Amino acid sequence: MVTQALYRRYRPVTFAEVIGQEHVTTPLRNALVGKRTHHAYLFSGPRGCGKTTSARILARCVNCEQGPTPEPCGVCQSCTDLGPGGSGSLDVIEIDAATHGLVDDARDLRERAFYVPASARYKVYIIDEAHMLGPGASNALLKVVEEPPSHVMFVFATTEPEKVIATIRSRVHHYPFRLVPPGELTEYLASVCEREGVPAERAVLSLVVRAGRGSVRDSLSVLDQLLAGAGPDGLTYAAAAALLGFTPASLLDDTVDAFAAGDAAAVFRIVDQVVEAGHDPKRFADDLLERLRDLIIIDAVPDAADSILGAHPSDELERMRQQAAHFGATELSRSADIVNAGLTEMRGATAPRLHLELICARVLLPGADHDQRGLAARLDRLERRLAIAGAPAEVAPIQSAPGSAPGSVPPRRSAAVQDVSAETSSPPKPAAEPPTDADLSADRAPGSQPPQPVGTDPGSGVDLVTVRRMWPSLLDEVKGMRRHTWTLLSHNAQVAALESGRLTLALVNAGARDSFVASGGDQIVHEALIKVLGVDWKVEAIVDPSTSPAPARSAPQIPAHRPGTAVPPSPRAAAPTAADQMSPLSEPSVGSTSVDHVSLDEAPSVDDADADETGLSHQDLLQRELGAKVIGEYDAS
């Protein structure tokens, strides 16, 4: 059995039932009450917002036996003929100008207009799609519209009022209809579902409103389709999102989190998942732009976000507040501009996936934007990083040596040079030691509480996304403390989890994990966390073969030794002797390196595990660095 469509079944029959058009219905009802109705009206607005329906209601109001009245009785012959399921009235003529827009049609209408109504008080002509009237037809109707008989009323309905000739527009009362607000339309759809006896999730109604784009008829058509395929559980979000083609909210959450963390691998995996699932890349970009717009509103007016974005559930709003805090206002604005520009470029594109990937790449690389937006985004990241890490410690000024150029940086000396200098000259003033925990405790004011671990403080703002975003800075700090640990982490590890003040790092194999633990790497990372993020977390290493660490900023590489070329001396072998240090006129020996030309990376620190490799065989070195295992030996002679 074929059922009647919802937009026909729930078509309003009085002005009180028309939703979202109070600026039109209220003046019309007042005009009916005051007996000041006009002979011609022009109803304009988007499709499905109630123009033709309001014209029919106006015809019922003026032809009701109790009227003209703003509330038709519904029992007289005129009301029943024009009501739901009625046979229609000979005195209310609806004309589609798209198919009756010729001059002959206009002349026929003009001739029939002078005949008196058959049974009603007024003969009402409802001309739909009035902008489709040709110039000849419009001019033919002009005289009868200007001076109609007393029993004739014209109602023009159009979506493009500017195409109606000016001579007609100047002779009618123009009422512009508007799209229905989302909140009011959502409540109306919920009442329809209740009357139909089908339960519907609140998120489903939000999807229907988005698909209808403010049009009541379009929204009812979408809801009708969902109700027709609803199961025993009613309307569920998953089924509605899959049928309407919207991107699931979980996928948008993962994308925004990956953008905030700078995780390019996760972003491109999501793009691949979108394409493999059959979603339209343009629809995904459109949904992503809408999510970024929601985050911008939440970041700008956090207190009023509930009223502005009322269609979202409370748990989703809380999740979006966290995402907005991780992103930052400047980065959100820049990302939204990039996605918006990319959507324009995707129109008519033959490779939408390529455009979507380029959009994601531009969002991930604020450094590639050399304009004001990219600079503001980078500054915003630095400010948020400083806010998380706290105020930087004061650095003691470096005293330049006598005779050196102002502003020049003294070269860093190796350990051997420092030992010789200590014997031949007065000992230099020791550099300021970093404050210990005991010093910090002594400097605190009496009665103040020590800082609690961030992992147990919900208001700290440092979570897994923040750690992943700050991971390059952590690696830089580790690199300055111990190069061996930095090598293991930058090539074999990534942040896996954060729970109850414990940071878990995943390494690619057991050899790398054992080398990390045996060399005290967990303590190095622990100290780096305190310096960079200001948190006191325990560090745990696990083995995860699927780990694919992001590329870190690597140190300058030393050229590999080629056969037949001289091997450059090591920095320690090239250190000057005491005599060389004391005699400024002595020339450096062949193969030695001047102290002033020793680079910062060539001079190892005292606790560098890579600097002292004495006693390690090739097998031990491979086992320590790569986790290798000897499975056999053979004689190569």
C-alpha positions in Angstrom: 0.0 0.0 0.0 1.4 3.4 -1.0 1.3 5.9 1.9 0.9 9.6 1.6 4.1 11.7 1.9 4.8 13.4 5.1 5.0 16.9 3.6 1.4 16.4 2.3 0.0 14.7 5.4 1.3 17.4 7.7 0.7 20.4 5.4 -0.5 23.4 7.6 -4.2 24.4 7.2 -4.1 27.6 9.3 -1.5 30.4 9.8 -1.0 29.2 13.4 0.5 25.9 12.1 3.0 27.6 9.8 6.4 27.5 11.6 9.3 29.9 11.3 7.3 32.6 9.3 5.8 34.7 12.0 7.1 37.9 10.3 4.7 37.0 7.4 1.7 35.3 9.1 1.3 37.9 11.8 0.7 40.9 9.4 -1.6 38.7 7.2 -3.7 37.8 10.2 -3.9 41.4 11.4 -5.0 42.5 7.9 -7.7 39.8 7.9 -8.9 41.0 11.3 -8.9 44.6 10.3 -10.6 44.0 6.9 -7.6 45.5 5.1 -6.7 42.7 2.7 -5.0 43.7 -0.6 -5.9 42.6 -4.1 -2.5 41.2 -5.0 0.4 39.6 -2.9 3.9 38.4 -3.8 5.3 35.6 -1.6 9.0 35.0 -2.2 11.6 32.8 -0.6 13.5 29.5 -0.8 11.7 26.4 -1.8 9.8 24.4 0.8 9.4 27.3 3.3 5.5 27.7 2.9 4.8 30.1 0.1 2.2 28.1 -1.7 0.8 26.7 1.5 0.3 30.2 2.9 -1.4 31.3 -0.4 -3.9 28.4 0.0 -4.5 29.3 3.7 -5.1 32.9 2.6 -7.7 31.7 0.1 -9.5 29.7 2.8 -9.5 32.7 5.2 -11.0 35.1 2.7 -13.6 32.6 1.4 -14.7 31.1 4.7 -18.4 31.7 5.5 -17.4 33.1 8.9 -14.8 35.4 7.3 -12.8 37.0 6.2 -11.2 35.6 9.3 -7.6 34.6 10.4 -9.0 31.3 11.7 -11.1 29.4 9.1 -14.0 27.4 10.6 -13.1 24.2 8.8 -16.7 23.1 8.5 -18.2 25.2 5.7 -18.2 24.2 2.1 -15.3 26.4 1.1 -13.1 25.3 4.0 -13.7 21.6 3.4 -13.1 21.9 -0.3 -9.7 23.7 0.3 -8.7 21.6 3.3 -6.7 18.3 3.5 -8.3 15.7 1.3 -10.7 18.2 -0.2 -11.8 18.2 -3.9 -10.7 21.8 -4.5 -12.7 24.8 -5.5 -13.6 26.3 -8.8 -13.0 29.7 -7.4 -9.4 29.0 -6.3 -7.2 28.5 -9.4 -3.6 27.4 -9.1 -1.4 28.1 -12.2 2.1 26.9 -12.7 3.8 29.7 -14.6 6.6 27.3 -15.7 4.1 25.6 -18.1 1.6 28.4 -18.5 3.8 31.4 -19.0 2.9 32.3 -22.6 1.0 35.3 -23.8 -2.1 33.2 -24.7 -2.3 31.8 -21.2 -2.2 35.3 -19.7 -4.9 36.5 -22.1 -7.1 33.6 -21.2 -6.6 34.3 -17.5 -7.4 38.0 -18.0 -10.7 37.1 -19.8 -11.8 34.6 -17.1 -11.0 37.0 -14.3 -14.0 39.2 -15.0 -16.5 36.3 -14.4 -18.0 36.3 -10.9 -17.1 33.4 -8.5 -19.2 30.3 -8.8 -19.9 29.9 -5.0 -17.2 31.6 -3.0 -16.7 35.2 -2.0 -13.5 35.8 -4.0 -11.9 34.3 -7.0 -8.3 33.7 -6.0 -5.5 33.1 -8.6 -2.4 31.5 -7.2 0.4 31.8 -9.7 3.3 29.6 -8.7 6.9 30.2 -10.1 5.9 33.7 -11.1 9.4 34.5 -12.3 8.9 32.0 -15.2 6.3 34.3 -16.8 7.6 35.6 -20.1 7.8 39.4 -20.7 4.7 39.3 -23.0 2.6 37.3 -20.4 3.7 39.7 -17.6 2.7 42.7 -19.6 -0.6 41.1 -20.6 -1.4 40.6 -16.9 -0.3 44.0 -15.8 -3.6 45.8 -16.4 -5.8 43.3 -14.6 -3.3 43.1 -11.7 -3.3 46.9 -11.5 -7.1 47.3 -11.6 -8.8 44.0 -10.9 -12.5 43.4 -10.4 -13.6 43.6 -6.7 -14.0 39.8 -6.5 -10.5 38.9 -7.8 -7.3 38.4 -5.7 -3.9 37.5 -7.1 -1.1 35.7 -5.1 2.2 35.3 -6.8 4.7 32.8 -5.4 8.4 32.8 -6.6 11.9 31.8 -5.5 13.4 34.7 -7.5 11.5 37.9 -7.0 14.1 40.0 -8.8 13.0 38.3 -12.1 9.4 39.5 -11.7 9.0 42.7 -13.7 9.1 45.9 -11.7 5.7 47.1 -12.8 4.1 44.0 -11.2 6.3 44.2 -8.1 5.2 47.8 -7.6 1.5 46.8 -7.5 1.6 44.0 -4.9 2.3 43.6 -1.2 5.6 41.7 -1.0 6.2 39.2 1.9 9.6 37.5 1.9 9.7 34.0 3.4 12.8 32.7 5.1 14.4 29.4 5.9 13.3 27.9 9.2 15.8 28.1 12.1 17.4 24.7 13.0 16.2 24.7 16.6 12.6 25.3 15.6 12.8 22.8 12.8 14.3 20.2 15.1 11.4 20.5 17.5 8.9 20.2 14.7 10.5 17.1 13.3 10.5 15.6 16.8 6.8 16.2 17.1 6.2 14.5 13.8 8.2 11.4 14.9 6.1 11.3 18.1 2.8 11.4 16.1 4.2 8.7 13.8 5.1 6.5 16.8 8.7 6.1 15.8 11.5 6.8 18.3 14.4 8.9 17.0 17.7 9.9 18.4 18.4 13.6 18.8 21.5 13.3 16.7 19.4 11.8 13.8 17.2 14.9 13.8 20.3 17.1 13.6 21.3 15.2 10.5 17.9 15.6 9.0 18.0 19.3 9.6 21.4 19.6 8.0 20.2 17.6 5.0 17.0 19.8 4.7 19.1 23.0 4.9 16.2 25.0 6.6 13.5 23.8 4.1 10.5 22.2 5.9 9.4 20.2 2.8 12.9 18.9 2.1 13.4 18.0 5.8 10.1 16.1 5.8 11.0 14.3 2.7 14.3 13.2 4.2 12.6 12.1 7.4 10.0 10.2 5.4 12.7 8.2 3.8 14.3 7.4 7.1 11.0 6.4 8.7 10.2 4.1 5.8 13.4 2.1 6.5 13.4 2.3 10.3 13.7 -0.9 12.2 12.4 -1.9 15.6 14.9 0.4 17.4 13.6 3.4 15.5 15.9 5.9 13.9 19.6 5.4 14.8 22.5 7.7 14.2 24.7 5.1 12.4 21.9 4.1 9.9 21.0 7.8 9.2 24.6 8.9 8.7 25.2 6.0 6.3 22.1 6.6 4.3 22.5 10.4 4.1 26.2 10.2 3.3 27.4 12.2 6.3 30.8 11.6 7.8 30.6 9.8 11.1 31.4 12.0 14.1 34.1 9.6 15.3 36.0 10.0 12.1 35.8 13.8 12.4 37.1 13.6 16.0 40.1 11.4 14.9 40.9 13.9 12.1 40.8 17.0 14.3 42.9 15.2 17.0 45.5 14.2 14.4 45.6 17.8 13.1 46.2 19.1 16.6 48.9 16.5 17.3 50.6 17.1 13.9 50.3 13.3 13.2 50.5 13.2 9.4 50.4 9.4 9.3 47.1 9.3 11.1 45.6 12.0 8.9 46.4 10.3 5.6 45.2 6.9 7.0 41.9 8.6 7.7 41.7 9.9 4.1 42.4 6.4 2.9 39.7 5.1 5.1 37.2 7.7 3.8 37.9 6.8 0.2 37.9 3.0 0.8 34.5 3.3 2.7 33.0 4.9 -0.4 32.5 8.4 1.2 32.6 11.4 -1.1 35.8 13.4 -0.4 34.0 16.6 -1.0 31.3 15.8 1.5 34.1 14.8 4.0 35.8 18.2 3.4 32.5 19.9 3.8 31.8 18.1 7.1 35.3 18.9 8.3 34.8 22.6 7.5 31.6 22.6 9.6 33.4 20.9 12.5 36.2 23.6 12.3 33.5 26.3 12.3 32.0 24.7 15.4 35.4 24.7 17.1 36.0 28.3 16.2 32.6 29.3 17.8 33.4 27.2 20.9 36.9 28.9 21.2 35.5 32.4 20.7 32.4 32.1 23.0 32.8 29.1 25.3 29.9 30.2 27.6 27.4 30.6 24.8 28.4 27.5 22.8 25.5 25.5 24.2 22.9 28.0 22.8 24.6 28.5 19.5 25.4 24.9 18.8 22.3 23.4 20.6 21.8 20.7 18.1 24.9 18.8 19.4 24.7 16.4 22.4 26.4 17.5 25.6 29.1 14.9 25.4 30.0 15.9 21.9 30.1 19.6 23.0 32.5 18.7 25.8 34.7 16.7 23.4 34.8 19.7 21.0 35.8 22.0 23.8 38.9 19.9 24.4 39.7 19.9 20.7 39.4 23.7 20.5 41.8 24.0 23.5 44.3 21.7 21.8 44.1 23.5 18.4 44.2 27.2 19.3 42.3 30.1 17.8 44.8 31.1 15.1 45.4 27.6 13.9 41.6 26.9 13.8 41.1 30.0 11.6 44.0 29.1 9.3 42.8 25.5 8.9 39.2 26.6 8.2 40.5 29.0 5.5 42.6 26.3 3.9 39.7 23.8 3.8 37.3 26.4 2.5 39.7 27.3 -0.3 40.2 23.6 -1.0 36.4 23.1 -1.3 36.3 25.7 -4.0 39.1 24.0 -5.9 37.4 20.6 -5.6 34.4 21.7 -7.7 34.5 19.7 -10.9 37.8 18.1 -10.0 38.5 14.8 -11.6 40.7 13.6 -8.7 38.9 14.7 -5.5 41.1 12.4 -3.3 44.2 14.3 -4.5 42.7 17.6 -3.6 41.7 16.3 -0.2 45.2 15.1 0.5 46.7 18.4 -0.5 44.3 20.2 1.8 45.4 18.0 4.7 49.1 18.6 3.9 48.6 22.3 3.9 46.8 22.2 7.3 49.6 20.1 8.7 52.4 22.4 7.6 51.9 25.9 8.9 55.6 26.6 8.2 54.8 26.3 4.5 52.6 29.4 4.7 54.9 32.4 4.4 52.0 34.9 4.7 50.5 36.4 7.8 48.3 33.4 8.5 51.2 30.9 8.7 53.3 33.3 10.9 50.3 33.8 13.2 49.8 30.0 13.4 53.4 29.4 14.3 53.4 32.1 17.0 50.2 30.6 18.4 51.9 27.2 18.6 54.9 28.7 20.4 52.7 30.6 22.9 50.7 27.4 23.7 53.9 25.5 24.1 55.3 28.0 26.5 52.0 28.0 28.4 52.2 24.3 28.8 55.9 24.1 29.7 55.8 27.1 32.0 58.1 30.2 32.2 61.6 29.4 30.9 64.4 29.4 33.4 66.8 32.3 33.4 70.1 31.7 31.5 73.3 33.1 32.9 74.8 35.5 30.4 77.9 34.3 28.6 81.0 36.4 29.3 83.0 37.0 26.2 86.7 36.6 26.3 89.0 39.7 26.3 89.7 40.8 22.8 86.8 39.0 21.2 84.3 40.7 19.0 81.2 42.0 20.7 78.3 39.6 20.3 80.5 36.7 19.2 79.8 33.3 20.6 82.9 31.6 22.1 83.6 28.1 20.6 82.8 25.1 22.6 85.9 23.2 23.8 86.4 19.5 24.0 87.0 17.7 27.3 90.8 17.4 26.6 91.2 21.1 26.1 89.3 21.9 29.2 91.6 19.5 31.2 94.7 21.2 29.9 93.4 24.6 30.5 92.5 23.7 34.0 96.2 22.8 34.7 97.8 25.9 33.0 95.5 28.7 33.9 93.3 29.8 36.7 90.1 27.8 37.0 87.2 29.6 35.4 84.1 30.5 37.3 81.8 27.5 37.3 78.5 27.9 35.5 75.3 28.1 37.4 74.0 24.6 38.3 70.4 23.9 37.6 68.3 24.1 40.7 67.6 20.7 42.4 64.4 19.5 43.8 65.7 20.4 47.3 66.5 24.0 46.2 63.1 24.4 44.6 61.4 23.1 47.8 63.4 25.5 49.9 62.5 28.5 47.7 58.8 27.8 48.0 56.9 30.0 50.3 56.0 28.4 53.7 52.7 26.6 53.5 52.7 26.3 49.7 51.9 22.9 48.2 54.4 21.3 45.8 53.1 20.9 42.3 51.1 17.7 41.7 51.9 15.4 38.8 50.1 16.6 35.7 48.9 13.1 34.9 46.7 13.2 38.0 45.5 16.8 37.6 42.5 17.1 35.3 42.9 20.9 35.0 46.5 20.8 33.8 45.6 20.5 30.1 48.6 18.1 29.4 47.3 14.9 27.9 48.3 12.4 25.2 47.6 14.8 22.3 49.7 17.5 23.9 52.6 15.0 24.5 52.5 13.9 20.9 52.5 17.5 19.7 55.5 18.3 22.0 57.4 15.1 21.1 59.9 16.9 18.7 60.8 19.3 21.6 61.2 16.4 23.9 63.5 14.7 21.4 65.6 17.9 21.2 66.0 18.0 24.9 66.9 14.3 25.0 69.5 14.9 22.3 71.3 17.5 24.4 71.4 15.1 27.4 72.4 11.8 25.7 72.8 11.2 22.0 72.4 7.4 22.3 68.9 7.7 23.8 68.0 10.3 21.2 69.0 7.9 18.4 66.9 5.1 19.9 63.8 7.3 20.3 63.9 9.1 17.0 64.3 6.0 14.9 62.5 3.3 16.9 59.9 4.7 19.3 56.7 6.7 19.5 54.3 7.8 22.2 51.8 4.9 22.9 49.7 5.8 25.9 49.3 8.0 29.0 47.5 6.9 32.0 47.7 7.7 35.7 51.0 9.6 35.5 52.7 6.9 33.5 53.9 7.6 29.9 54.3 4.5 27.7 56.7 4.5 24.8 56.4 1.8 22.1 59.6 0.5 20.5 59.9 -1.5 17.3 61.7 -4.6 18.8 62.9 -6.1 22.0 66.5 -5.2 21.3 65.8 -1.5 21.1 63.6 -1.8 24.2 66.4 -3.6 26.2 69.0 -1.1 25.0 66.8 1.8 26.0 66.2 0.4 29.5 69.7 -0.8 30.1 71.2 2.6 29.2 68.9 4.5 31.6 66.9 6.0 28.8 63.7 6.1 30.9 65.4 8.4 33.4 66.6 10.6 30.5 63.1 10.9 29.2 61.8 11.5 32.7 64.2 14.5 33.1 63.2 15.8 29.7 59.5 15.7 30.6 60.2 17.8 33.7 62.2 20.4 31.7 59.9 20.6 28.7 56.4 20.0 30.0 56.9 20.5 33.7 55.5 17.0 34.6 56.8 14.3 36.8 55.7 11.1 35.1 57.1 7.6 35.1 58.3 6.3 31.8 57.7 2.7 30.6 58.9 1.1 27.4 57.0 -1.7 25.6 57.5 -3.6 22.3 55.2 -2.9 19.4 56.3 -4.1 16.0 53.7 -1.9 14.3 55.3 1.2 15.6 56.1 3.8 12.8 57.8 6.7 14.5 57.5 10.1 12.9 60.7 11.5 11.4 62.5 13.7 13.8 65.0 16.5 13.2 68.2 14.7 12.8 71.7 15.9 13.5 74.2 16.8 10.8 75.6 13.7 9.2 79.3 13.0 8.9 80.3 11.8 5.4 81.0 8.1 5.3 84.6 7.0 4.8 85.6 6.1 1.3 88.3 3.7 0.4 91.5 5.5 -0.7 90.8 8.6 1.3 92.3 9.8 4.5 90.2 9.1 7.6 89.5 12.4 9.5 90.9 12.3 13.0 88.6 12.1 15.9 88.0 15.2 18.0 89.8 13.7 20.9 92.8 12.8 19.0 92.9 16.3 17.4 92.9 18.0 20.8 95.9 20.4 21.2 98.6 19.7 23.8 99.5 21.8 26.7 102.4 23.4 24.8 100.2 24.3 21.9 97.7 25.8 24.3 100.3 27.9 26.0 102.2 29.0 22.9 100.0 31.2 20.7 102.8 31.3 18.0 102.9 27.5 17.5 101.4 26.2 14.4 99.0 23.2 14.5 100.5 19.9 13.5 99.4 18.1 10.4 96.2 16.2 11.0 95.2 18.2 14.0 92.1 20.3 14.2 92.0 23.8 15.6 90.0 24.3 18.8 88.1 27.2 17.2 86.8 25.0 14.4 85.4 22.2 16.5 81.7 22.0 15.8 79.1 21.7 18.5 78.0 18.3 17.4 81.6 16.9 17.1 82.4 17.6 20.8 80.6 14.9 22.8 79.3 15.5 26.2 80.8 13.7 29.2 77.9 11.3 29.6 77.4 10.5 25.9 77.1 6.8 25.6 78.3 6.9 21.9 81.6 8.7 22.8 83.1 5.8 24.6 82.9 2.6 22.6 86.1 1.0 23.8 85.7 -2.7 24.6 82.7 -3.2 22.3 83.0 -5.7 19.5 81.1 -5.5 16.2 78.6 -8.1 17.5 78.1 -6.2 20.8 77.6 -2.9 18.9 75.0 -4.4 16.5 73.2 -6.1 19.4 73.1 -2.8 21.4 72.0 -0.6 18.5 69.8 -2.8 16.4 68.9 -5.7 18.6 70.7 -8.1 16.3 71.4 -11.8 17.2 74.2 -13.9 15.9 72.8 -17.0 14.1 76.1 -18.3 12.5 79.6 -17.5 11.5 81.6 -18.4 8.4 85.2 -17.8 7.2 85.4 -15.2 4.4 89.1 -16.0 3.6 
